[in-house]
Amino acid sequence: DYVETNYNRATDAVRQPGSSWKLFVYLAALEAGYTPEDRVVDTPVTIDGWSPRNSGGGFAGEMDLRSAFAYSKNTVAAQLGNEVGF
């Protein structure tokens, strides 16, 4: 409640950006020719020593890009970013 406290979470919070970067990775993938129907695989991945995890720790296997985005799959976003650029 901004009336009770003038703390601006957008500019003052010291937090990791979380999933906010995924939008840009998926946009880059679409611009590179991916479509929402393209199949991707939600599986464990390590990129330059970094091993992203999904919320809950599980993996869904093969799915379409639309579902990977809707379910905010970190491993798929990491794989796409590695391929098309972060």
Buried (B, 14 or more C-beta within 10 A) or exposed (E): EEEEEEEEEEEEEEEEEEEEEBEEBBEBBBEEEBEEEEEBBBEEBEEEEEEBEBEEEEBBEEBBBBBBBEBEBBBBBBBBBBEBEE
